[in-house]
Amino acid sequence: EEEEEEEEEEESLTKLQRENALLHQRLSLIQSSLLQDDDEKEKNSSSSPPASSESSIDPGYFRSYARYDIHRQMLLDDTRTLAYRSALLTLSNNKRVLDVGTGTGILTLFAVQGGASSAVAIEASEPLAPLAQSLLAANDPNKIATLFKGRSESYQTNEPFDIIVSEWMGYALLFENMLPSVLHVRDRLLKPGGTMVPRRATMSLGFASARTSYHLLGHRQATPAKDMAWGDVYGM
C-alpha cells in the first residue's frame, strides 16, 4: 500500500509540474500579447490572426482538450455549469448564439434549450469535434445548432450574433490563453448591443497548502469523477 501511495504521489507531482510548466508558457504568451504596440495589434487584426494564433501556440494545446477527463472535471463543477445554463436559458430565446470552444457542446445545447433561433458551435480540437457533432445531433433534433470545425479566427459569416458564449477561463483565470481569441471573435461577430457570456471576471489571489485536496479532487481516477454517468449529464 505504501508503494502504491508513493506512486500516486509521484504521479500527482509530475502532473502538477507539467501544469505549472504549461501555465508559465501561457502566461508568457499573454505577456507578449499585452506588450504589442497599437500599430502591431492593428496589423495583426487586419492581416493575420491575433496573438493566440496557431503559430504561437503549441499544437498539443488543442489535442489536450480531446481528453475526456478534462471535460469530466468541468462538467462535474455544478456551480460553473449551472450558472452557464441559467444564463443561456434566460438570454437565448429567439437569439443567434455563438459558442467559442464548444468542447462537448453542452453550452450550445443550453442555448438550444433556451429557444435560440440558431446556434453555431466552434471547436478546433480535431479529435473532439466529431464527439461534439454526435452529441449535438443526439440532443438537438430540430437541428438548431451547427458545428464549425476549426479555429474561431477562421470562422466567417455575414450574420453577426446576439450572444457569444465561451468557457475560456482556466487555472488562475488566464491559464488557457483563450481570451485573446474570444475578444477577436467579439470584435468581429458580436452585434452592437449584443451580450458576452461571461462579460466580466474577477481574480483573487491567496495562499494555501492543499496537496491532499488537490490529489482527491483533481486526480482523474478520483470519485466522483470516475463514477460520472455520461448517459445523463444535466438531462442530456
Secondary structure, DSSP 8 states (H G I E B T S, - for coil): -HHHHHHHHHHHHHHHHHHHHHHHHHHHHHHHHHTS-HHHHHHHHHHS--TTSGGGS-THHHHHTT-HHHHHHHHT-HHHHHHHHHHHHHH-TT-EEEEES-TTSHHHHHHHHTT-SEEEEEE--TTTHHHHHHHHHHH-TT--EEEEES-GGG---SS-EEEEEE---BTTBTTT--HHHHHHHHHHHEEEEEEEES------------HHHHHHHH-TTSTTGGG--TT-STT-
